[in-house]
């Protein structure tokens, strides 16, 4: 082989190596640019999803606030109900005490009244008193006209 042939072979090999390196460099540059574009698309989608997630979080916070308000209202209503139950019980006790005092007054009047039935005869009011004891309301006894 002559020197010129060797030089040509070296030149062709160097040119081929440079061509392969250039092709590899261009391919790498295209791949890098493609990845940049792809990453940008992913970021844009993430920004859109971030807005949607923010709306969902706001809705969850709003729902939680409504739940707390409803719970507070329920607790207030329960306290009010408890107060009304206590008031009803107090009034029931007062009414029973008043009924008892009224019955004693009728008995006292019957003892004083010469026309009242004797203690051996059952009184109509005795049945009424049993109903009051059972928690039912009975109309007051009206004295007989003479």
C-alpha positions as CSV (number, residue, x, y, z in Angstrom):
1,X,0.0,0.0,0.0
2,X,1.1,3.4,-0.8
3,X,1.2,6.4,1.4
4,X,-1.6,8.1,-0.5
5,X,-3.9,5.1,-0.1
6,X,-3.2,5.1,3.6
7,X,-3.8,8.8,3.8
8,X,-7.1,8.4,1.9
9,X,-8.2,5.6,4.3
10,X,-7.3,7.7,7.3
11,X,-9.2,10.7,5.8
12,X,-12.3,8.5,5.1
13,X,-12.2,6.9,8.6
14,X,-11.8,10.4,10.2
15,X,-14.7,11.7,8.0
16,X,-16.9,8.7,8.9
17,X,-16.1,9.2,12.6
18,X,-16.9,12.9,12.3
19,X,-20.1,12.1,10.4
20,X,-21.2,9.5,13.1
21,X,-20.3,12.0,15.8
22,X,-22.3,14.8,14.1
23,X,-25.3,12.4,13.6
24,X,-25.1,11.4,17.3
25,X,-24.9,15.0,18.3
26,X,-27.9,16.0,16.2
27,X,-29.9,13.0,17.5
28,X,-29.0,13.9,21.1
29,X,-29.9,17.5,20.6
30,X,-33.3,16.5,19.1
31,X,-34.0,14.1,21.9
32,X,-33.1,16.8,24.5
33,X,-35.4,19.3,22.8
34,X,-38.2,16.7,22.6
35,X,-37.8,16.1,26.4
36,X,-38.0,19.8,27.1
37,X,-41.2,20.1,25.1
38,X,-42.6,17.0,26.8
39,X,-41.7,18.4,30.3
40,X,-43.3,21.7,29.4
41,X,-46.6,19.9,28.4
42,X,-46.5,18.0,31.7
43,X,-46.0,21.2,33.6
44,X,-48.9,22.9,31.8
45,X,-51.2,19.9,32.6
46,X,-50.0,20.0,36.2
47,X,-50.8,23.7,36.5
48,X,-54.3,23.0,35.2
49,X,-54.7,20.1,37.7
50,X,-53.3,22.3,40.4
51,X,-56.2,24.7,39.9
52,X,-58.8,21.9,39.9
53,X,-57.2,20.5,43.1
54,X,-57.4,23.9,44.7
55,X,-61.1,24.1,43.9
56,X,-61.6,20.6,45.4
57,X,-59.7,21.6,48.5
58,X,-61.9,24.8,48.8
59,X,-65.0,22.7,48.4
60,X,-63.8,20.3,51.1
61,X,-63.0,23.2,53.4
62,X,-66.5,24.7,52.8
63,X,-68.2,21.4,53.5
64,X,-66.2,20.9,56.7
65,X,-67.3,24.4,57.8
66,X,-70.9,23.6,57.1
67,X,-70.6,20.3,59.0
68,X,-69.1,22.2,62.0
69,X,-71.9,24.8,61.8
70,X,-74.6,22.0,61.7
71,X,-72.9,20.3,64.6
72,X,-72.9,23.5,66.7
73,X,-76.6,24.1,65.8
74,X,-77.4,20.5,66.8
75,X,-75.7,20.9,70.1
76,X,-77.5,24.2,70.7
77,X,-80.8,22.6,69.9
78,X,-80.0,19.7,72.2
79,X,-79.2,22.1,75.0
80,X,-82.4,24.0,74.3
81,X,-84.4,20.7,74.3
82,X,-82.8,19.7,77.6
83,X,-83.8,23.1,79.1
84,X,-87.3,22.7,77.9
85,X,-87.5,19.2,79.4
86,X,-86.3,20.5,82.7
87,X,-88.8,23.3,82.5
88,X,-91.6,20.8,81.7
89,X,-90.6,18.6,84.6
90,X,-90.5,21.6,87.0
91,X,-94.0,22.7,85.8
92,X,-95.3,19.1,86.2
93,X,-94.0,19.1,89.8
94,X,-95.5,22.5,90.5
95,X,-98.8,21.3,89.0
96,X,-98.8,18.1,91.1
97,X,-98.1,20.1,94.2
98,X,-100.9,22.5,93.3
99,X,-103.2,19.6,92.7
100,X,-102.3,18.1,96.0
101,X,-102.9,21.4,97.8
102,X,-106.2,21.8,96.0
103,X,-107.3,18.3,97.1
104,X,-106.4,19.1,100.7
105,X,-108.5,22.3,100.5
106,X,-111.5,20.3,99.1
107,X,-111.0,17.8,102.0
108,X,-110.9,20.6,104.5
109,X,-114.0,22.1,103.0
110,X,-115.7,18.7,103.1
111,X,-114.8,18.4,106.8
112,X,-116.3,21.8,107.6
113,X,-119.4,21.4,105.4
114,X,-122.3,19.8,107.2
115,X,-123.9,18.7,103.9
116,X,-120.8,16.9,102.6
117,X,-120.8,13.1,102.4
118,X,-119.4,11.1,105.3
119,X,-115.9,9.6,105.1
120,X,-117.5,6.1,104.8
121,X,-119.1,7.1,101.4
122,X,-116.6,7.0,98.5
123,X,-116.1,10.4,96.9
124,X,-116.1,11.1,93.2
125,X,-112.9,13.0,93.7
126,X,-111.0,9.9,94.9
127,X,-111.1,8.4,91.4
128,X,-110.0,11.7,90.0
129,X,-107.0,11.8,92.3
130,X,-105.9,8.3,91.1
131,X,-105.9,9.7,87.6
132,X,-103.8,12.7,88.6
133,X,-101.4,10.3,90.3
134,X,-101.1,8.5,87.1
135,X,-100.1,11.7,85.3
136,X,-103.4,12.6,83.7
137,X,-105.2,15.8,84.0
138,X,-108.6,15.9,85.7
139,X,-111.0,18.9,85.8
140,X,-111.2,20.5,89.3
141,X,-114.1,19.4,91.5
142,X,-116.9,22.0,91.7
143,X,-118.8,22.2,95.0
144,X,-122.4,21.2,94.9
145,X,-125.0,24.0,94.8
146,X,-127.3,23.7,97.8
